[in-house]
Amino acid sequence: MTGKEYVYQEDGRTVLYQEATSNKNNDNPAIIQITNPADFSISCESNAEGESLKKLIAEIPADVFDKIAIAWCKKRKLHGALGGPVGMEFGSPDCDWD
């Protein structure tokens, strides 16, 4: 099965997803898509050797980025690595309630 596996969406403007896979652990890259962002730029700079260095700069409000980070950590079941609960506790990805 192919398609997008959505991790986070807010008003359809800010989306975090991965391309779906049939593997148990989806190790595809995370993709953040921001529609009509308030501040967004792509710049190219040259280093001392003349090679092009590309940068992508996107400003995301801190509260939105917090939500994206939390959704990602829950999806990847990283709560134990962050010092949090590791079972069915409220707030864990294994909990039946949000």
N, C-alpha and C positions, 0 to 999 in steps of 0.2 A: 504494500500500500504506500502510495506517495501522497504528498500534500503537506500542508502546514500544520504543525502541532503548536497551538497557541498556549503561551505560558501566562501572558498578561495583556489586557486590553483596557484602555481608558478612553471612552467616547470615540473610539475608532481612530483617534489621532495618534496615540502612542501605543505601539504594539511590540511585544516581544514574542518571538516564535523560533522554532527550529523546523527544518524540513523533516517530515516524519520518516521513520525507518521501521523495519520489522524486527530489528534487534531489541532485546530487553532494555539495554542501556543505550539511549540515544546520545551519541557523541558528536553529532553534527554541530556546526557552529551556531551560536546564538545570534539572532538577527533582530536588531532594534530598528523599527520603522517609525519615523516621525513625520506626520503629514502637516504641512503648513507650520513649520516650527518658527518660533519667534526670532531666534537667532541661530543661524547655521552658516558655516563657511567651509570651503575646501581651499587650502593654500598649498602651493608648491614652493619649496625653497631649495637653494643649492648649498651644499656644504663646501668645505675648502677644496676638495678634489673635483668639484664641478658636477658631482652626481646629484640627481634630483632626489629630494627628500619630500615625501608627501605626508601631509597631515590632514586629518579630518577633525574638525572642531564642531561640537554640537552642544549647545546649552540646554540642559533639561532641568526644570525646577526640582529642587531638592526633595520635596514631598513626593513627586512623581517618581524620581529615581529610587527613593526609599521603597516605594511599592513594587517597582520593577525588581529591585535587589531581593526583597523578601519573597516574591513569587518565584524567582530563579532558585533561591536557596531551598524553598519548599519542594520545587519540582525535582531538584537534584539530590534531595534528602541530605542536605549539608548541615542540618541543625546540630548534630553531634559535634561536628568540627567547629561550630561556633560557640560551643559550651552550653547549648540548650538541651532540652529534653530529647530523649532518644527513643521513646515509645509512643504510646497512643495518647499522650498528654494533649490537652487543649493547645492548639496552635501548631502542633507538629503536622507534617504532611500525611501521616498515617491516621490522624484523628478524623472521626466521621463528621465533625462539626467545624465550621469556619470560625 
